[in-house]
Structure formats: C-alpha cells, structure tokens
C-alpha cells in the first residue's frame, strides 16, 4: 500500500504533490478542498481529474487545471507517478 504516514495517498514536497503509481484506486476518493486551486501536471501518464457532475479529463503535462473551492473532485489513477504543482487561493 502506498499510503503515507499522514494517512493520505500522496506525498507533499512544498507546493508539489506526488501520487505514487502504487497507490490503491480505493484511496483516490471524492473530496473537496477549502480553497480555489490551480494545478499543473509535471509528470504522469494517463491520470485523470474528475470534477463533480463531469466526465473524467485526462491530465496533460504542462496544462493548468482549475478546481473551485468546495467542489467535489477526484483523481483517477494512470501509469507511473503523478506529480503536480499546486497554487491555492487562501
């Protein structure tokens, strides 16, 4: 199991977040974040982002994705590790 000591399916390194290719699908749950976020994909292949009431969208390296505060969303596992950079409006 790829769960970190924090109990989360990812590891944070400053403003970067890494989801291991070994993460269990069941750990990638629907959730909401307190603040608006923008993320960009640094590495990963075939991973997807699904926002509430939308179809999953494949995450493309270098593209910026907006996740509104308090909107349910989830990540869907792809190949290799997923590494993202996060900007958050606090």
C-alpha positions as CSV (number, residue, x, y, z in Angstrom):
1,X,0.0,0.0,0.0
2,X,1.3,3.5,-0.9
3,X,-0.4,5.4,1.9
4,X,1.9,7.9,3.5
5,X,2.4,8.3,7.3
6,X,-0.1,11.2,7.1
7,X,-2.8,8.7,6.0
8,X,-3.1,10.4,2.6
9,X,-2.5,8.7,-0.7
10,X,0.1,11.3,-1.7
11,X,3.3,13.0,-0.5
12,X,3.7,16.8,-0.4
13,X,7.0,18.5,-1.2
14,X,6.4,22.2,-0.8
15,X,4.0,23.2,-3.5
16,X,4.4,19.8,-5.3
17,X,2.3,16.7,-4.7
18,X,3.2,13.2,-5.7
19,X,0.8,10.3,-6.1
20,X,2.7,7.0,-6.3
21,X,2.0,4.6,-9.2
22,X,1.5,2.1,-6.3
23,X,-1.5,3.9,-4.8
24,X,-4.6,1.8,-4.5
25,X,-7.6,3.0,-6.6
26,X,-9.8,2.9,-3.4
27,X,-7.6,5.5,-1.8
28,X,-8.3,8.1,-4.5
29,X,-11.7,9.2,-3.1
30,X,-14.1,12.1,-3.9
31,X,-13.2,15.1,-1.8
32,X,-13.5,18.9,-1.5
33,X,-10.8,21.4,-0.8
34,X,-11.3,24.6,1.2
35,X,-9.7,27.0,-1.3
36,X,-9.7,27.5,-5.0
37,X,-6.8,25.6,-6.6
38,X,-4.9,25.6,-9.8
39,X,-2.7,22.7,-10.6
40,X,-0.3,21.9,-13.4
41,X,1.0,18.5,-14.3
42,X,4.7,18.0,-14.0
43,X,4.7,14.2,-14.8
44,X,2.4,11.3,-15.1
45,X,0.7,9.5,-17.9
46,X,-3.0,8.5,-18.2
47,X,-4.0,10.0,-14.9
48,X,-7.4,11.8,-14.9
49,X,-9.2,14.5,-13.0
50,X,-13.0,14.3,-12.5
51,X,-15.0,17.2,-11.2
52,X,-18.5,16.7,-9.8
53,X,-21.1,16.0,-12.5
54,X,-18.5,15.9,-15.2
55,X,-16.7,13.2,-17.2
56,X,-13.1,12.5,-16.3
57,X,-10.5,14.6,-18.1
58,X,-7.0,13.2,-18.9
59,X,-4.3,15.3,-17.2
60,X,-1.8,16.6,-19.7
61,X,1.7,17.6,-18.8
62,X,2.1,21.4,-18.6
63,X,-1.6,22.2,-18.7
64,X,-3.3,24.2,-15.9
65,X,-6.5,22.9,-14.3
66,X,-8.8,24.9,-12.1
67,X,-10.5,23.3,-9.1
68,X,-13.1,25.5,-7.5
69,X,-13.3,25.6,-3.7
70,X,-15.7,23.1,-2.1
71,X,-16.4,21.3,-5.4
72,X,-16.2,17.6,-5.2
73,X,-13.5,16.0,-7.3
74,X,-11.2,13.0,-7.5
75,X,-8.1,11.8,-9.3
76,X,-8.2,8.6,-11.3
77,X,-5.0,6.5,-11.5
78,X,-2.9,6.3,-14.6
79,X,0.7,5.0,-15.2
80,X,3.8,6.0,-13.4
81,X,3.8,8.6,-10.6
82,X,1.6,11.7,-10.9
83,X,3.5,14.8,-9.9
84,X,1.6,18.1,-9.7
85,X,2.3,21.7,-8.7
86,X,-0.5,23.4,-6.7
87,X,-1.4,27.1,-6.3
88,X,-4.1,27.8,-3.7
89,X,-6.1,31.0,-3.1
90,X,-6.1,31.4,0.7
